Amino acid sequence: MAKAAASDYLVEARAEDAPRALAAIAGRVRLVVTSPPYHNAIAYDSHAVDATANYRTRQTLDYARDYLPMLDRVWEACRTMLAPGGHLAINVGTVLLGGYHYPLPQDIQARLLLGEPGRWVFVRSILWNKVTAGVRRAGTAIKYGLPGYWYPNIMTEHIIVLRKPGPVRAIASDAPAEWWLPVWDLAPVPPRQIAHPAPFPEDLPHRLIRMLTLPGEVVFDPFLGAGSTAKAAFDLERVPAGTDIIAGYVANARRRLSAPSLVRRQQLRIRTIAEAAFVPQRTKSPTRHGAGNRPRARADGVR
Ligand SMILES: C[S@@+](CC[C@H](N)C(=O)[O-])C[C@H]1O[C@@H](n2cnc3c(N)ncnc32)[C@H](O)[C@@H]1O
């Protein structure tokens, strides 16, 4: 690959068209980290024109007929962009519409894995606990038939990690081992920090990039948005790539490469359960499930 400027692969294009728009790197991407556009909650084109206007308009895109097939096409484009053995990490939450939760993470995962066999290998699903995202709302008992302390908004998202079939390689990664734990506590991006309506925190791609790639490798986000993946990749000396249909977002993402990092050092650490004060110390007696917290003498006396 010829040496490229840092922002050469950040382009205005439809994600579905990435293999054509970014032909120079098709088949060379080691990792995709992305979050798809919300199905119904945000009109990105209105936001890009006027961020102060109400962009939380309801779109009429049909979930099953239009939205999921559009995502299928994007994941197929990602497969073309990935090198064999490369990873796809999709950050996504449920869709709340008309009082009903559409299980979008599960729907995406099923469509990717239950289709033609052998297209993707499931690696794991990480649960992102958006620690500060809860809002208690009055009226939930009436509207949803659930108690007032129920949180009607979406406090967790999934990060579905898949691999394109191909050689498996061991990465001599400097990523802390606890990042492989399946629950991540991460605060969302604080309000008004970034000029985009739906960024994920830079910490999220930062972790995945260190876990799954090496310096010099290409990291792609088909839904570039505020460029959080591109920025994390650039700061970690990977090659950033991305597409977005909104030219203004692509311009912002390019500018962001030279802005200060928004990685929150204190959020890069996960406290393992063993460290938490509330976990009981080793006991002498067997646990409820019979395993016990210490080796048990066998009945025949053999240890
Ligand atoms: C949830 S945001 C991504 C945010 C990004 N992960 C970040 O942290 O900044 C989704 C983005 O997808 C873009 N988008 C929507 N439909 C698209 C399409 N068909 N192709 C490319 N981009 C699209 C929107 O303009 C929006 O910026």
The ligand as a MOL file (V3000), in Angstrom:
LIG
                    3D

  0  0  0     0  0            999 V3000
M  V30 BEGIN CTAB
M  V30 COUNTS 27 29 0 0 0
M  V30 BEGIN ATOM
M  V30 1 C -24.2630 6.3770 15.3320 0
M  V30 2 S -23.4260 7.4520 14.2050 0 CHG=1
M  V30 3 C -21.7680 6.8590 14.2870 0
M  V30 4 C -20.9810 7.5260 15.3660 0
M  V30 5 C -19.5200 7.1040 15.4490 0
M  V30 6 N -19.3720 5.7290 15.8840 0
M  V30 7 C -18.7990 8.0160 16.4520 0
M  V30 8 O -18.4860 7.6300 17.5670 0
M  V30 9 O -18.6420 9.1800 16.1160 0 CHG=-1
M  V30 10 C -23.9590 6.9150 12.6330 0
M  V30 11 C -23.4050 7.7250 11.4590 0
M  V30 12 O -23.7650 7.0270 10.2640 0
M  V30 13 C -23.9690 7.9800 9.2250 0
M  V30 14 N -24.7530 7.2810 8.1750 0
M  V30 15 C -26.0720 7.0030 8.1390 0
M  V30 16 N -26.3760 6.2340 7.0620 0
M  V30 17 C -25.1870 5.9920 6.4150 0
M  V30 18 C -24.8190 5.2610 5.2680 0
M  V30 19 N -25.7110 4.5990 4.5210 0
M  V30 20 N -23.5230 5.2240 4.9050 0
M  V30 21 C -22.5700 5.9030 5.6490 0
M  V30 22 N -22.8780 6.6300 6.7320 0
M  V30 23 C -24.1580 6.6740 7.1250 0
M  V30 24 C -24.6480 9.1520 9.9100 0
M  V30 25 O -24.4350 10.3380 9.1970 0
M  V30 26 C -23.9600 9.1360 11.2900 0
M  V30 27 O -22.8890 10.0500 11.3110 0
M  V30 END ATOM
M  V30 BEGIN BOND
M  V30 1 1 1 2
M  V30 2 1 2 3
M  V30 3 1 2 10
M  V30 4 1 3 4
M  V30 5 1 4 5
M  V30 6 1 5 6
M  V30 7 1 5 7
M  V30 8 2 7 8
M  V30 9 1 7 9
M  V30 10 1 10 11
M  V30 11 1 11 12
M  V30 12 1 11 26
M  V30 13 1 12 13
M  V30 14 1 13 14
M  V30 15 1 13 24
M  V30 16 1 14 15
M  V30 17 1 14 23
M  V30 18 2 15 16
M  V30 19 1 16 17
M  V30 20 1 17 18
M  V30 21 2 17 23
M  V30 22 1 18 19
M  V30 23 2 18 20
M  V30 24 1 20 21
M  V30 25 2 21 22
M  V30 26 1 22 23
M  V30 27 1 24 25
M  V30 28 1 24 26
M  V30 29 1 26 27
M  V30 END BOND
M  V30 END CTAB
M  END
